[in-house]
Amino acid sequence: MAVAVAGVLVAAGAITYAVAEDGSGDTPTADSADAGFARDMAVHHQQAVEMSYIVRDRTKDVEVRRLAYDIAQTQANQRGMLLGWLDLWGLPKVSADPPMTWMGMGDMPSAGEGSLMPGMATDDEMKKLGTLNGKQAEIFYLRLMTEHHQGGIHMAKGCVDKCTVGVEKRLAQGMVDAQQSEIDLMAGMLKERGAKPGS
């Protein structure tokens, strides 16, 4: 197990380093799509990790716990890569500009406190998730994560279109594919629980 984990970390490090050697060799600027996506998706991913760990403590359902663990591990790893690229580029991890400015959406209305970008849960929704148990927690988590993934896919497609660093564009496309697959999986899990996506 330790060897496998070490292998993943080495691979992640190699991918992170490869960004510095990718494309024309030009370093992205702080206001570029590459930097904006890295900053915003790191924040977006962090909430998904938090939601996933919350639901793992609120249910004993093996299927939901496995999904939550997979999402938490995948997105925590990707978040580390995104922040690592910002370090390599010598760019700040926060910006004075509103989220999504790099996509021309910096003036979009928020869904509520804590919901900084499309698909993100509000503070109230996060608190509610922490009060539910069993099937109720499972359904609420699956609905929140479906919306979260839909927002994430929208952002990742923006990077695929606008980013210039090849490795980052490929990571973004991988996010689109993986998260759409998980949306389909979660739709089936909701149906099994007599629920549909949405509130």
N, C-alpha and C positions, 0 to 999 in steps of 0.2 A: 504493500500500500504506500509506504513512504517513498519507494522508488518511483511509483506511478505519479505521485504528487510532485516529486522533484522534477520528473520529466515534463509535466504540465507547466511548471513554473519556468523551467529552462526554455520551453517552446514559447511561452508567453513573452519572456524576455527577448528572445530572438525576433519575434514579430514586432515587439516594441522598438527594438534597435533598428530593424529593417526600415522603419518609417523614415529615419534620418537619411537613409540611402536611397529612398524611393523617388521615382520620377526625375524631375530636372535637378533635384538637389536644392531647390529654393525652399527656404523655411516659410511656412505660412505666417501671415500677420495676425495680430490680435483680433482684427475685425473680419477675418476670413471665415468662410463657411466651415473650413476644417477645424479651426479653433472653436467656433461657436457650437458646432455639433459636439465636439469633445466635451466642452464645459456643460452644455445643456443635457446631453445624454448621461453624463456622469451623475447629475442630480436626479434625473428621471429614473435611472437604474437604482439609485440608493433607496428610493421609496419602495420599489418593487422588492428589494432585499428585505426591507423592514416589514412589509406586509406579509411576506412569505414566512418569516420567522415568527410573526404574531400568530398566524393560523396554525403553524406546527404545534404551538402550545395550546390551541383551542379545540383540537380534534384528535381523535385516535384513528381516523380513517387512513388506511395505508396508502391508498391511491392519491389522496389530496396531499398527504405529508410528503410523498415521494415527488410529486409535481412541485410543491413548494420548495423542497430542498434543491431540486434541479434548477429551478428558476433563480433561487438565491445564489447558488454557486456559480452559475453561468454569468449572471449579471454582475456579481461582485468581481469576477475575473475580468470581464469586459470593462468595468468601471476602472479597474486598476490600469488597464492598458490605455484607456482614454486619458487618464490623468498623467500617466507616464509619458505619453506623447507631448502633452503640454509642457512637461518638465524638459523634455528633449528640445523642444522648440524655444524654450526660454520664455514662455508666455504665461500670464496669470491664469489661475484657475477660477477666478471670478471676474465679472465685468460690470461696469457701471450701466451698460445698456440692458434693457429688459430682455428676458429670455425670448428666444426665437427671432431676435432681430436679424440674425443671419439668413433667416428664411423670409424676411419681410413681414413678420407677424408679431413684431415687438409691441404693438398697440392693441393686441387682442384682449377681450375681457376675460377675467379670471373666473373659474367656476366656483371659487370661494377660497378662504384662507388655507394655504398649504398647497393649493392646486396651481402650481406655477406654469405648467405647460399642458398641452392637450393630453387627456387621459389620466392625469395625475389625480389622486384622491384628495379630498379636502381634509383638514385637520379633524373635523367632526366625523367624517367617514372612517378615518384611521382610529379614532377613539371608539367608535361603535364596533369596529372589528374586534377590538380588544375586550369587548364586553360580551360577545357572543360565544356560544359553545356548540360543539357537535355539528349537526346538519345545517343549522342556521349560519354558523361561522363558515362552513364550507361553501354554501351558496353565495354568501356575501363576498367572500374572498374571490370566488370564481368570476363573479360579476365585475368586481373592481379590477381584477387582473385582466379580464377581457378588454375593458375600456382602456386600461393602462397600456396593454399591448397595441391596441388600435392607434393610440396616440404615438407610441414609440415607432410603429411602422411608418406613420406619416412623417416623423422626423428623419428616420433612417432613409426613406426614399428621397427626402430633401438633400441629404448628404450624397447619396448616389448620384443625384443630378448636379449638385453644386460643388462638392469637395474636389480637390485636385490631387490629393495624396492617394496613390493607388491602394496601398494597404488599408487605409481608413475606409475608402469606398467599398473595398471587398468585405471588410468587417460589417459595414452598414448593410450591404446586400445580404450577408449572412444573418443579420438580425431580422430583416424583413422575412426571409424564408422560415427561420426558426420560430419567430413569434406568430406568424400566420398558422403554422402547423400546431402551435400550442393553443391558439384561438379555436381551431377546429376541434382539438382534443377537449378543451374546456366546454365547448358547446355540447358535446356528448355527455360530459360529466354532469352538466346542469340538467340535461334531459333525464338522466338516470335519477336525479333527485327531484324530478317533477317541477323544474324551474326553467326559465329562459334567461338569456342575457338581458341586461338592463335592469333598472330598479323596479 
